[in-house]
């Protein structure tokens, strides 16, 4: 009877466990240990009953044995379901640990990049501190020299005043001597005294000129020290100041290049315009969205910008950061955005236009001080089988070049990466582009305003970076193409 009661108790516990499937992993392990301890007791009790039943062969005892077997089956079924629950728990735990390991890997890589940028900033700060220390020492020396020069100037001024008083007295004496007809010896004395006075006056003038030059030099040194101190105390502000175009950058003379085919400037026989230049030549002189149909392609809409006495087909426009350019390969292939605002025309559409002949590739840039620059290339664009390979040759411009010339640049995105030194440029610098080295430039990167802090974020932003030059943080960009039959323009 006690064994039967124990078996029923165990079966009751198993039913309670089956009704509470959401217990924690630790509680499941405790329950397993309880079952492992109680199950042998129940089974041994069942075996004892079975052996005694053969001796007695009483009908009630047989029924008790069968009831115990049913309880054991229920217990086994509960243990089986509990095992399945533990298996699911283990799988979920493994998945969570894999996610944690992936996040740790991403964190380690980001931390490594951040440490590299921090090291660069520390090196720059150390150099500025050393330069400032040297200039401060120089400034102290110049201050001491200035004090000595000021003292000498005061002495010279006093001497000049005394000499002037003597000269005035001598002039009076000369006047009186002229009246009384001085002797020959007195006249020679007066002449020598005048020569001495004139020599002293010339010496004073030379010293004053030297003092003025020293003051000019001191002012220059002081301004340099002030600028370096300002750089040291406001590194972020200095970086933003450097990220602007300078006015002294001169525009090179345009370089002529051969025209292979100018059919894109005229309409086809069916009356469809192959590009914006053909629309302009037909009498359309207002900027806006128009439908074109390049040779061998379906018709599609483009934005035509009328300038320089012709029309350009715009393939990229960024003005305010309202559109996220961190898009997929398919999006960059087919195009995205609003043609009246920010947009990317699409690699496939651009390729269908440039297949018609030779085109100019023009990039227009504007920094956060509203300074505008441009650069133009003769270029060729490959098809989808080459990942839309771009090859450039600079023609003219008003900013240093930041894109490799005579080099095949494959377009890549985060989900369609072209291996660049085993580093995913689009994933780490945000946005699809013709990358060769990840930091040369990125006109499809994240839109970053000057108020954003952090060197790493700005380098992931919209910028122009010549190979031997600083980063130019940009406010707006525009990329346009035009057939090479255009003769001259600004």
VOVEXLO-793001 format. One record per residue (C-alpha): residue number from 1; residue in three letters; chain; x, y, z negated. Coordinates in steps of 0.2 Angstrom, whole numbers. Layout:
BEGIN
{atom NUM, 'ALA', 'A', {X, Y, Z}};
...
//
This chain:
BEGIN
{atom 1, 'UNK', 'A', {0, 0, 0}};
{atom 2, 'UNK', 'A', {14, 12, -4}};
{atom 3, 'UNK', 'A', {23, 8, 13}};
{atom 4, 'UNK', 'A', {6, 11, 22}};
{atom 5, 'UNK', 'A', {4, 28, 13}};
{atom 6, 'UNK', 'A', {22, 33, 17}};
{atom 7, 'UNK', 'A', {19, 28, 36}};
{atom 8, 'UNK', 'A', {3, 39, 36}};
{atom 9, 'UNK', 'A', {12, 53, 28}};
{atom 10, 'UNK', 'A', {25, 52, 41}};
{atom 11, 'UNK', 'A', {13, 51, 55}};
{atom 12, 'UNK', 'A', {4, 67, 48}};
{atom 13, 'UNK', 'A', {20, 76, 48}};
{atom 14, 'UNK', 'A', {23, 71, 66}};
{atom 15, 'UNK', 'A', {6, 78, 71}};
{atom 16, 'UNK', 'A', {10, 95, 62}};
{atom 17, 'UNK', 'A', {27, 96, 72}};
{atom 18, 'UNK', 'A', {18, 93, 88}};
{atom 19, 'UNK', 'A', {6, 107, 85}};
{atom 20, 'UNK', 'A', {21, 119, 81}};
{atom 21, 'UNK', 'A', {32, 119, 97}};
{atom 22, 'UNK', 'A', {39, 137, 94}};
{atom 23, 'UNK', 'A', {50, 133, 79}};
{atom 24, 'UNK', 'A', {68, 139, 79}};
{atom 25, 'UNK', 'A', {83, 128, 83}};
{atom 26, 'UNK', 'A', {89, 127, 65}};
{atom 27, 'UNK', 'A', {72, 121, 59}};
{atom 28, 'UNK', 'A', {71, 108, 73}};
{atom 29, 'UNK', 'A', {88, 101, 67}};
{atom 30, 'UNK', 'A', {81, 99, 49}};
{atom 31, 'UNK', 'A', {66, 90, 55}};
{atom 32, 'UNK', 'A', {76, 78, 65}};
{atom 33, 'UNK', 'A', {86, 74, 50}};
{atom 34, 'UNK', 'A', {70, 71, 40}};
{atom 35, 'UNK', 'A', {63, 59, 53}};
{atom 36, 'UNK', 'A', {80, 50, 55}};
{atom 37, 'UNK', 'A', {79, 47, 36}};
{atom 38, 'UNK', 'A', {61, 42, 35}};
{atom 39, 'UNK', 'A', {59, 32, 51}};
{atom 40, 'UNK', 'A', {70, 17, 44}};
{atom 41, 'UNK', 'A', {59, 16, 29}};
{atom 42, 'UNK', 'A', {43, 15, 39}};
{atom 43, 'UNK', 'A', {50, 2, 50}};
{atom 44, 'UNK', 'A', {57, -8, 36}};
{atom 45, 'UNK', 'A', {41, -7, 27}};
{atom 46, 'UNK', 'A', {32, -13, 44}};
{atom 47, 'UNK', 'A', {44, -28, 45}};
{atom 48, 'UNK', 'A', {41, -33, 27}};
{atom 49, 'UNK', 'A', {23, -33, 30}};
{atom 50, 'UNK', 'A', {25, -43, 46}};
{atom 51, 'UNK', 'A', {35, -56, 37}};
{atom 52, 'UNK', 'A', {22, -57, 23}};
{atom 53, 'UNK', 'A', {8, -59, 35}};
{atom 54, 'UNK', 'A', {15, -75, 42}};
{atom 55, 'UNK', 'A', {14, -83, 25}};
{atom 56, 'UNK', 'A', {-3, -77, 19}};
{atom 57, 'UNK', 'A', {-11, -75, 36}};
{atom 58, 'UNK', 'A', {-25, -65, 28}};
{atom 59, 'UNK', 'A', {-36, -55, 40}};
{atom 60, 'UNK', 'A', {-35, -38, 30}};
{atom 61, 'UNK', 'A', {-16, -39, 30}};
{atom 62, 'UNK', 'A', {-15, -41, 49}};
{atom 63, 'UNK', 'A', {-26, -26, 51}};
{atom 64, 'UNK', 'A', {-14, -16, 40}};
{atom 65, 'UNK', 'A', {1, -22, 50}};
{atom 66, 'UNK', 'A', {-7, -16, 66}};
{atom 67, 'UNK', 'A', {-11, 1, 58}};
{atom 68, 'UNK', 'A', {7, 3, 53}};
{atom 69, 'UNK', 'A', {12, -1, 71}};
{atom 70, 'UNK', 'A', {0, 12, 77}};
{atom 71, 'UNK', 'A', {8, 24, 65}};
{atom 72, 'UNK', 'A', {25, 20, 71}};
{atom 73, 'UNK', 'A', {20, 23, 89}};
{atom 74, 'UNK', 'A', {13, 40, 85}};
{atom 75, 'UNK', 'A', {30, 44, 76}};
{atom 76, 'UNK', 'A', {40, 38, 91}};
{atom 77, 'UNK', 'A', {29, 48, 102}};
{atom 78, 'UNK', 'A', {32, 64, 91}};
{atom 79, 'UNK', 'A', {50, 61, 91}};
{atom 80, 'UNK', 'A', {50, 59, 110}};
{atom 81, 'UNK', 'A', {41, 76, 112}};
{atom 82, 'UNK', 'A', {52, 84, 99}};
{atom 83, 'UNK', 'A', {67, 78, 109}};
{atom 84, 'UNK', 'A', {60, 86, 125}};
{atom 85, 'UNK', 'A', {58, 102, 116}};
{atom 86, 'UNK', 'A', {76, 102, 110}};
{atom 87, 'UNK', 'A', {82, 99, 127}};
{atom 88, 'UNK', 'A', {73, 114, 134}};
{atom 89, 'UNK', 'A', {80, 124, 120}};
{atom 90, 'UNK', 'A', {97, 119, 124}};
{atom 91, 'UNK', 'A', {95, 124, 142}};
{atom 92, 'UNK', 'A', {88, 141, 138}};
{atom 93, 'UNK', 'A', {103, 143, 126}};
{atom 94, 'UNK', 'A', {115, 139, 140}};
{atom 95, 'UNK', 'A', {107, 151, 152}};
{atom 96, 'UNK', 'A', {108, 165, 138}};
{atom 97, 'UNK', 'A', {127, 161, 135}};
{atom 98, 'UNK', 'A', {130, 162, 154}};
{atom 99, 'UNK', 'A', {122, 179, 155}};
{atom 100, 'UNK', 'A', {132, 185, 140}};
{atom 101, 'UNK', 'A', {148, 179, 148}};
{atom 102, 'UNK', 'A', {144, 188, 165}};
{atom 103, 'UNK', 'A', {140, 204, 155}};
{atom 104, 'UNK', 'A', {157, 202, 146}};
{atom 105, 'UNK', 'A', {166, 200, 162}};
{atom 106, 'UNK', 'A', {158, 216, 169}};
{atom 107, 'UNK', 'A', {162, 225, 153}};
{atom 108, 'UNK', 'A', {180, 220, 154}};
{atom 109, 'UNK', 'A', {182, 225, 172}};
{atom 110, 'UNK', 'A', {174, 242, 168}};
{atom 111, 'UNK', 'A', {185, 244, 153}};
{atom 112, 'UNK', 'A', {200, 241, 163}};
{atom 113, 'UNK', 'A', {195, 254, 176}};
{atom 114, 'UNK', 'A', {191, 267, 163}};
{atom 115, 'UNK', 'A', {208, 263, 154}};
{atom 116, 'UNK', 'A', {217, 267, 171}};
{atom 117, 'UNK', 'A', {208, 283, 173}};
{atom 118, 'UNK', 'A', {212, 288, 155}};
{atom 119, 'UNK', 'A', {230, 284, 157}};
{atom 120, 'UNK', 'A', {230, 296, 172}};
{atom 121, 'UNK', 'A', {222, 310, 162}};
{atom 122, 'UNK', 'A', {234, 307, 148}};
{atom 123, 'UNK', 'A', {249, 309, 160}};
{atom 124, 'UNK', 'A', {242, 325, 168}};
{atom 125, 'UNK', 'A', {239, 332, 150}};
{atom 126, 'UNK', 'A', {256, 327, 145}};
{atom 127, 'UNK', 'A', {264, 336, 160}};
{atom 128, 'UNK', 'A', {254, 351, 157}};
{atom 129, 'UNK', 'A', {259, 352, 139}};
{atom 130, 'UNK', 'A', {277, 350, 143}};
{atom 131, 'UNK', 'A', {276, 364, 157}};
{atom 132, 'UNK', 'A', {266, 375, 145}};
{atom 133, 'UNK', 'A', {280, 372, 131}};
{atom 134, 'UNK', 'A', {293, 377, 143}};
{atom 135, 'UNK', 'A', {284, 392, 149}};
{atom 136, 'UNK', 'A', {281, 398, 131}};
{atom 137, 'UNK', 'A', {299, 397, 127}};
{atom 138, 'UNK', 'A', {303, 407, 143}};
{atom 139, 'UNK', 'A', {289, 419, 138}};
{atom 140, 'UNK', 'A', {297, 422, 121}};
{atom 141, 'UNK', 'A', {314, 425, 129}};
{atom 142, 'UNK', 'A', {305, 437, 141}};
{atom 143, 'UNK', 'A', {297, 446, 127}};
{atom 144, 'UNK', 'A', {313, 448, 118}};
{atom 145, 'UNK', 'A', {321, 455, 134}};
{atom 146, 'UNK', 'A', {306, 466, 136}};
{atom 147, 'UNK', 'A', {308, 473, 118}};
{atom 148, 'UNK', 'A', {327, 476, 122}};
{atom 149, 'UNK', 'A', {322, 485, 138}};
{atom 150, 'UNK', 'A', {309, 496, 130}};
{atom 151, 'UNK', 'A', {322, 501, 117}};
{atom 152, 'UNK', 'A', {334, 505, 131}};
{atom 153, 'UNK', 'A', {321, 515, 140}};
{atom 154, 'UNK', 'A', {317, 525, 125}};
{atom 155, 'UNK', 'A', {335, 529, 123}};
{atom 156, 'UNK', 'A', {336, 534, 142}};
{atom 157, 'UNK', 'A', {321, 545, 140}};
{atom 158, 'UNK', 'A', {329, 554, 125}};
{atom 159, 'UNK', 'A', {345, 556, 135}};
{atom 160, 'UNK', 'A', {336, 562, 150}};
{atom 161, 'UNK', 'A', {327, 575, 139}};
{atom 162, 'UNK', 'A', {343, 581, 132}};
{atom 163, 'UNK', 'A', {351, 582, 149}};
{atom 164, 'UNK', 'A', {337, 592, 156}};
{atom 165, 'UNK', 'A', {338, 604, 142}};
{atom 166, 'UNK', 'A', {357, 605, 145}};
{atom 167, 'UNK', 'A', {354, 608, 164}};
{atom 168, 'UNK', 'A', {342, 621, 160}};
{atom 169, 'UNK', 'A', {354, 630, 149}};
{atom 170, 'UNK', 'A', {368, 628, 162}};
{atom 171, 'UNK', 'A', {356, 635, 175}};
{atom 172, 'UNK', 'A', {354, 650, 165}};
{atom 173, 'UNK', 'A', {373, 652, 162}};
{atom 174, 'UNK', 'A', {376, 650, 181}};
{atom 175, 'UNK', 'A', {364, 664, 184}};
{atom 176, 'UNK', 'A', {373, 675, 172}};
{atom 177, 'UNK', 'A', {390, 670, 179}};
{atom 178, 'UNK', 'A', {384, 674, 197}};
{atom 179, 'UNK', 'A', {379, 691, 191}};
{atom 180, 'UNK', 'A', {396, 695, 183}};
{atom 181, 'UNK', 'A', {406, 687, 198}};
{atom 182, 'UNK', 'A', {414, 672, 189}};
{atom 183, 'UNK', 'A', {432, 667, 191}};
{atom 184, 'UNK', 'A', {438, 652, 203}};
{atom 185, 'UNK', 'A', {442, 641, 188}};
{atom 186, 'UNK', 'A', {424, 644, 180}};
{atom 187, 'UNK', 'A', {416, 640, 197}};
{atom 188, 'UNK', 'A', {425, 623, 198}};
{atom 189, 'UNK', 'A', {420, 619, 181}};
{atom 190, 'UNK', 'A', {402, 623, 185}};
{atom 191, 'UNK', 'A', {403, 612, 201}};
{atom 192, 'UNK', 'A', {410, 597, 191}};
{atom 193, 'UNK', 'A', {396, 599, 178}};
{atom 194, 'UNK', 'A', {383, 599, 191}};
{atom 195, 'UNK', 'A', {390, 583, 199}};
{atom 196, 'UNK', 'A', {390, 575, 182}};
{atom 197, 'UNK', 'A', {372, 579, 179}};
{atom 198, 'UNK', 'A', {367, 573, 196}};
{atom 199, 'UNK', 'A', {376, 556, 193}};
{atom 200, 'UNK', 'A', {368, 554, 177}};
{atom 201, 'UNK', 'A', {351, 558, 185}};
{atom 202, 'UNK', 'A', {354, 545, 198}};
{atom 203, 'UNK', 'A', {359, 532, 185}};
{atom 204, 'UNK', 'A', {343, 535, 175}};
{atom 205, 'UNK', 'A', {332, 533, 191}};
{atom 206, 'UNK', 'A', {341, 516, 195}};
{atom 207, 'UNK', 'A', {338, 510, 177}};
{atom 208, 'UNK', 'A', {320, 515, 178}};
{atom 209, 'UNK', 'A', {318, 506, 194}};
{atom 210, 'UNK', 'A', {326, 490, 186}};
{atom 211, 'UNK', 'A', {314, 492, 171}};
{atom 212, 'UNK', 'A', {299, 493, 183}};
{atom 213, 'UNK', 'A', {305, 477, 192}};
{atom 214, 'UNK', 'A', {307, 468, 175}};
{atom 215, 'UNK', 'A', {289, 474, 170}};
{atom 216, 'UNK', 'A', {282, 467, 187}};
{atom 217, 'UNK', 'A', {291, 450, 184}};
{atom 218, 'UNK', 'A', {285, 450, 166}};
{atom 219, 'UNK', 'A', {267, 452, 172}};
{atom 220, 'UNK', 'A', {269, 438, 184}};
{atom 221, 'UNK', 'A', {276, 426, 171}};
{atom 222, 'UNK', 'A', {262, 431, 159}};
{atom 223, 'UNK', 'A', {249, 427, 172}};
{atom 224, 'UNK', 'A', {256, 410, 175}};
{atom 225, 'UNK', 'A', {257, 406, 157}};
{atom 226, 'UNK', 'A', {238, 411, 155}};
{atom 227, 'UNK', 'A', {233, 401, 170}};
{atom 228, 'UNK', 'A', {242, 385, 163}};
{atom 229, 'UNK', 'A', {235, 388, 145}};
{atom 230, 'UNK', 'A', {218, 389, 153}};
{atom 231, 'UNK', 'A', {221, 373, 163}};
{atom 232, 'UNK', 'A', {227, 364, 147}};
{atom 233, 'UNK', 'A', {212, 369, 137}};
{atom 234, 'UNK', 'A', {199, 367, 150}};
{atom 235, 'UNK', 'A', {204, 352, 161}};
{atom 236, 'UNK', 'A', {186, 348, 166}};
{atom 237, 'UNK', 'A', {183, 366, 172}};
{atom 238, 'UNK', 'A', {199, 366, 181}};
{atom 239, 'UNK', 'A', {195, 349, 190}};
{atom 240, 'UNK', 'A', {178, 357, 196}};
{atom 241, 'UNK', 'A', {187, 372, 202}};
{atom 242, 'UNK', 'A', {199, 362, 212}};
{atom 243, 'UNK', 'A', {184, 353, 220}};
{atom 244, 'UNK', 'A', {181, 368, 231}};
{atom 245, 'UNK', 'A', {187, 372, 248}};
{atom 246, 'UNK', 'A', {200, 386, 249}};
{atom 247, 'UNK', 'A', {198, 400, 261}};
{atom 248, 'UNK', 'A', {216, 399, 267}};
{atom 249, 'UNK', 'A', {213, 383, 276}};
{atom 250, 'UNK', 'A', {213, 388, 295}};
{atom 251, 'UNK', 'A', {204, 380, 309}};
{atom 252, 'UNK', 'A', {215, 370, 321}};
{atom 253, 'UNK', 'A', {214, 374, 339}};
{atom 254, 'UNK', 'A', {202, 362, 348}};
{atom 255, 'UNK', 'A', {210, 347, 358}};
{atom 256, 'UNK', 'A', {202, 342, 374}};
{atom 257, 'UNK', 'A', {199, 324, 378}};
{atom 258, 'UNK', 'A', {193, 314, 393}};
{atom 259, 'UNK', 'A', {175, 312, 397}};
{atom 260, 'UNK', 'A', {171, 294, 402}};
{atom 261, 'UNK', 'A', {152, 295, 405}};
{atom 262, 'UNK', 'A', {140, 310, 403}};
{atom 263, 'UNK', 'A', {124, 301, 408}};
{atom 264, 'UNK', 'A', {117, 304, 391}};
{atom 265, 'UNK', 'A', {115, 323, 395}};
{atom 266, 'UNK', 'A', {102, 320, 408}};
{atom 267, 'UNK', 'A', {85, 311, 409}};
{atom 268, 'UNK', 'A', {83, 294, 415}};
{atom 269, 'UNK', 'A', {71, 291, 430}};
{atom 270, 'UNK', 'A', {56, 286, 419}};
{atom 271, 'UNK', 'A', {57, 303, 410}};
{atom 272, 'UNK', 'A', {62, 297, 393}};
{atom 273, 'UNK', 'A', {76, 307, 384}};
{atom 274, 'UNK', 'A', {91, 297, 380}};
{atom 275, 'UNK', 'A', {97, 309, 366}};
{atom 276, 'UNK', 'A', {94, 326, 359}};
{atom 277, 'UNK', 'A', {106, 334, 371}};
{atom 278, 'UNK', 'A', {96, 329, 385}};
{atom 279, 'UNK', 'A', {80, 336, 377}};
{atom 280, 'UNK', 'A', {89, 353, 375}};
{atom 281, 'UNK', 'A', {94, 353, 393}};
{atom 282, 'UNK', 'A', {76, 350, 398}};
{atom 283, 'UNK', 'A', {70, 365, 389}};
{atom 284, 'UNK', 'A', {67, 360, 371}};
{atom 285, 'UNK', 'A', {77, 373, 360}};
{atom 286, 'UNK', 'A', {69, 371, 343}};
{atom 287, 'UNK', 'A', {77, 360, 329}};
{atom 288, 'UNK', 'A', {65, 346, 323}};
{atom 289, 'UNK', 'A', {60, 327, 324}};
{atom 290, 'UNK', 'A', {59, 321, 342}};
{atom 291, 'UNK', 'A', {57, 304, 350}};
{atom 292, 'UNK', 'A', {71, 297, 361}};
{atom 293, 'UNK', 'A', {74, 281, 371}};
{atom 294, 'UNK', 'A', {92, 277, 374}};
{atom 295, 'UNK', 'A', {96, 266, 389}};
{atom 296, 'UNK', 'A', {91, 248, 385}};
{atom 297, 'UNK', 'A', {84, 252, 369}};
{atom 298, 'UNK', 'A', {66, 254, 361}};
{atom 299, 'UNK', 'A', {60, 272, 358}};
{atom 300, 'UNK', 'A', {63, 279, 340}};
{atom 301, 'UNK', 'A', {62, 296, 331}};
{atom 302, 'UNK', 'A', {78, 306, 327}};
{atom 303, 'UNK', 'A', {81, 324, 320}};
{atom 304, 'UNK', 'A', {88, 335, 333}};
{atom 305, 'UNK', 'A', {98, 351, 327}};
{atom 306, 'UNK', 'A', {100, 365, 340}};
{atom 307, 'UNK', 'A', {117, 374, 338}};
{atom 308, 'UNK', 'A', {132, 380, 348}};
{atom 309, 'UNK', 'A', {120, 382, 363}};
{atom 310, 'UNK', 'A', {115, 364, 364}};
{atom 311, 'UNK', 'A', {107, 350, 353}};
{atom 312, 'UNK', 'A', {115, 337, 341}};
{atom 313, 'UNK', 'A', {108, 320, 336}};
{atom 314, 'UNK', 'A', {109, 319, 317}};
{atom 315, 'UNK', 'A', {113, 302, 310}};
{atom 316, 'UNK', 'A', {115, 307, 291}};
{atom 317, 'UNK', 'A', {109, 322, 280}};
{atom 318, 'UNK', 'A', {111, 324, 262}};
{atom 319, 'UNK', 'A', {106, 341, 253}};
{atom 320, 'UNK', 'A', {100, 338, 235}};
{atom 321, 'UNK', 'A', {102, 320, 230}};
{atom 322, 'UNK', 'A', {83, 316, 231}};
{atom 323, 'UNK', 'A', {87, 300, 240}};
{atom 324, 'UNK', 'A', {97, 285, 233}};
{atom 325, 'UNK', 'A', {110, 280, 246}};
{atom 326, 'UNK', 'A', {115, 264, 236}};
{atom 327, 'UNK', 'A', {105, 253, 249}};
{atom 328, 'UNK', 'A', {107, 236, 256}};
{atom 329, 'UNK', 'A', {115, 230, 273}};
{atom 330, 'UNK', 'A', {98, 229, 281}};
{atom 331, 'UNK', 'A', {93, 247, 276}};
{atom 332, 'UNK', 'A', {109, 254, 283}};
{atom 333, 'UNK', 'A', {107, 244, 299}};
{atom 334, 'UNK', 'A', {88, 250, 302}};
{atom 335, 'UNK', 'A', {89, 267, 293}};
{atom 336, 'UNK', 'A', {80, 274, 278}};
{atom 337, 'UNK', 'A', {74, 291, 271}};
{atom 338, 'UNK', 'A', {64, 306, 278}};
{atom 339, 'UNK', 'A', {70, 314, 294}};
{atom 340, 'UNK', 'A', {65, 331, 288}};
{atom 341, 'UNK', 'A', {74, 329, 272}};
{atom 342, 'UNK', 'A', {88, 316, 267}};
{atom 343, 'UNK', 'A', {90, 301, 278}};
{atom 344, 'UNK', 'A', {102, 289, 286}};
{atom 345, 'UNK', 'A', {97, 286, 304}};
{atom 346, 'UNK', 'A', {103, 268, 305}};
{atom 347, 'UNK', 'A', {118, 259, 312}};
{atom 348, 'UNK', 'A', {108, 250, 326}};
{atom 349, 'UNK', 'A', {100, 266, 332}};
{atom 350, 'UNK', 'A', {117, 275, 332}};
{atom 351, 'UNK', 'A', {125, 261, 342}};
{atom 352, 'UNK', 'A', {111, 261, 355}};
{atom 353, 'UNK', 'A', {115, 280, 358}};
{atom 354, 'UNK', 'A', {134, 279, 359}};
{atom 355, 'UNK', 'A', {133, 264, 371}};
{atom 356, 'UNK', 'A', {128, 277, 384}};
{atom 357, 'UNK', 'A', {145, 286, 385}};
{atom 358, 'UNK', 'A', {158, 295, 375}};
{atom 359, 'UNK', 'A', {152, 305, 360}};
{atom 360, 'UNK', 'A', {159, 317, 347}};
{atom 361, 'UNK', 'A', {158, 313, 329}};
{atom 362, 'UNK', 'A', {155, 329, 319}};
{atom 363, 'UNK', 'A', {155, 330, 300}};
{atom 364, 'UNK', 'A', {149, 346, 291}};
{atom 365, 'UNK', 'A', {153, 348, 272}};
{atom 366, 'UNK', 'A', {148, 361, 259}};
{atom 367, 'UNK', 'A', {155, 362, 242}};
{atom 368, 'UNK', 'A', {147, 369, 226}};
{atom 369, 'UNK', 'A', {153, 386, 229}};
{atom 370, 'UNK', 'A', {144, 386, 246}};
{atom 371, 'UNK', 'A', {160, 385, 256}};
{atom 372, 'UNK', 'A', {157, 376, 272}};
{atom 373, 'UNK', 'A', {170, 366, 282}};
{atom 374, 'UNK', 'A', {169, 354, 297}};
{atom 375, 'UNK', 'A', {179, 341, 306}};
{atom 376, 'UNK', 'A', {176, 332, 323}};
{atom 377, 'UNK', 'A', {182, 316, 330}};
{atom 378, 'UNK', 'A', {182, 307, 347}};
{atom 379, 'UNK', 'A', {176, 290, 342}};
{atom 380, 'UNK', 'A', {169, 273, 347}};
{atom 381, 'UNK', 'A', {156, 262, 337}};
{atom 382, 'UNK', 'A', {156, 243, 339}};
{atom 383, 'UNK', 'A', {140, 233, 338}};
{atom 384, 'UNK', 'A', {133, 221, 325}};
{atom 385, 'UNK', 'A', {144, 207, 329}};
{atom 386, 'UNK', 'A', {159, 218, 323}};
{atom 387, 'UNK', 'A', {150, 225, 308}};
{atom 388, 'UNK', 'A', {148, 242, 317}};
{atom 389, 'UNK', 'A', {167, 245, 318}};
{atom 390, 'UNK', 'A', {172, 263, 319}};
{atom 391, 'UNK', 'A', {187, 270, 327}};
{atom 392, 'UNK', 'A', {192, 289, 325}};
{atom 393, 'UNK', 'A', {203, 301, 334}};
{atom 394, 'UNK', 'A', {203, 319, 326}};
{atom 395, 'UNK', 'A', {199, 333, 339}};
{atom 396, 'UNK', 'A', {197, 349, 328}};
{atom 397, 'UNK', 'A', {191, 355, 311}};
{atom 398, 'UNK', 'A', {194, 366, 296}};
{atom 399, 'UNK', 'A', {198, 354, 283}};
{atom 400, 'UNK', 'A', {212, 341, 281}};
{atom 401, 'UNK', 'A', {208, 324, 288}};
{atom 402, 'UNK', 'A', {202, 310, 275}};
{atom 403, 'UNK', 'A', {198, 296, 287}};
{atom 404, 'UNK', 'A', {211, 284, 295}};
{atom 405, 'UNK', 'A', {214, 287, 313}};
{atom 406, 'UNK', 'A', {216, 274, 327}};
{atom 407, 'UNK', 'A', {211, 261, 314}};
{atom 408, 'UNK', 'A', {196, 249, 315}};
{atom 409, 'UNK', 'A', {185, 253, 300}};
{atom 410, 'UNK', 'A', {171, 240, 297}};
{atom 411, 'UNK', 'A', {155, 246, 289}};
{atom 412, 'UNK', 'A', {151, 237, 272}};
{atom 413, 'UNK', 'A', {138, 237, 258}};
{atom 414, 'UNK', 'A', {137, 229, 241}};
{atom 415, 'UNK', 'A', {128, 214, 248}};
{atom 416, 'UNK', 'A', {138, 213, 264}};
{atom 417, 'UNK', 'A', {156, 217, 259}};
{atom 418, 'UNK', 'A', {171, 217, 270}};
{atom 419, 'UNK', 'A', {186, 212, 260}};
{atom 420, 'UNK', 'A', {197, 227, 256}};
{atom 421, 'UNK', 'A', {211, 222, 246}};
{atom 422, 'UNK', 'A', {200, 210, 236}};
{atom 423, 'UNK', 'A', {190, 224, 230}};
{atom 424, 'UNK', 'A', {171, 228, 233}};
{atom 425, 'UNK', 'A', {171, 246, 237}};
{atom 426, 'UNK', 'A', {152, 248, 240}};
{atom 427, 'UNK', 'A', {148, 240, 224}};
{atom 428, 'UNK', 'A', {161, 250, 213}};
{atom 429, 'UNK', 'A', {159, 266, 222}};
{atom 430, 'UNK', 'A', {140, 265, 227}};
{atom 431, 'UNK', 'A', {134, 267, 244}};
{atom 432, 'UNK', 'A', {138, 259, 261}};
{atom 433, 'UNK', 'A', {153, 266, 271}};
{atom 434, 'UNK', 'A', {167, 263, 283}};
{atom 435, 'UNK', 'A', {179, 259, 270}};
{atom 436, 'UNK', 'A', {198, 256, 272}};
{atom 437, 'UNK', 'A', {204, 261, 255}};
{atom 438, 'UNK', 'A', {191, 263, 242}};
{atom 439, 'UNK', 'A', {195, 281, 237}};
{atom 440, 'UNK', 'A', {199, 290, 254}};
{atom 441, 'UNK', 'A', {181, 297, 255}};
{atom 442, 'UNK', 'A', {163, 292, 252}};
{atom 443, 'UNK', 'A', {149, 302, 260}};
{atom 444, 'UNK', 'A', {136, 290, 256}};
{atom 445, 'UNK', 'A', {141, 289, 237}};
{atom 446, 'UNK', 'A', {131, 294, 222}};
{atom 447, 'UNK', 'A', {125, 312, 222}};
{atom 448, 'UNK', 'A', {135, 320, 207}};
{atom 449, 'UNK', 'A', {132, 338, 201}};
{atom 450, 'UNK', 'A', {146, 349, 193}};
{atom 451, 'UNK', 'A', {138, 348, 176}};
{atom 452, 'UNK', 'A', {141, 329, 176}};
{atom 453, 'UNK', 'A', {156, 325, 165}};
{atom 454, 'UNK', 'A', {168, 311, 167}};
{atom 455, 'UNK', 'A', {182, 309, 180}};
{atom 456, 'UNK', 'A', {176, 291, 185}};
{atom 457, 'UNK', 'A', {158, 296, 188}};
{atom 458, 'UNK', 'A', {164, 310, 200}};
{atom 459, 'UNK', 'A', {175, 299, 210}};
{atom 460, 'UNK', 'A', {160, 288, 212}};
{atom 461, 'UNK', 'A', {151, 303, 219}};
{atom 462, 'UNK', 'A', {149, 312, 235}};
{atom 463, 'UNK', 'A', {167, 318, 239}};
{atom 464, 'UNK', 'A', {180, 321, 253}};
{atom 465, 'UNK', 'A', {197, 315, 248}};
{atom 466, 'UNK', 'A', {212, 318, 260}};
{atom 467, 'UNK', 'A', {226, 306, 258}};
{atom 468, 'UNK', 'A', {238, 319, 252}};
{atom 469, 'UNK', 'A', {226, 331, 243}};
{atom 470, 'UNK', 'A', {213, 333, 229}};
{atom 471, 'UNK', 'A', {195, 328, 228}};
{atom 472, 'UNK', 'A', {182, 340, 235}};
{atom 473, 'UNK', 'A', {166, 337, 226}};
{atom 474, 'UNK', 'A', {152, 340, 239}};
{atom 475, 'UNK', 'A', {135, 348, 238}};
{atom 476, 'UNK', 'A', {129, 343, 255}};
{atom 477, 'UNK', 'A', {135, 333, 270}};
{atom 478, 'UNK', 'A', {129, 331, 288}};
{atom 479, 'UNK', 'A', {135, 319, 302}};
{atom 480, 'UNK', 'A', {130, 322, 320}};
{atom 481, 'UNK', 'A', {135, 316, 337}};
{atom 482, 'UNK', 'A', {135, 324, 354}};
{atom 483, 'UNK', 'A', {141, 318, 372}};
{atom 484, 'UNK', 'A', {159, 324, 376}};
{atom 485, 'UNK', 'A', {152, 335, 390}};
{atom 486, 'UNK', 'A', {151, 349, 377}};
{atom 487, 'UNK', 'A', {164, 362, 383}};
{atom 488, 'UNK', 'A', {167, 374, 369}};
{atom 489, 'UNK', 'A', {158, 378, 352}};
{atom 490, 'UNK', 'A', {163, 384, 335}};
//
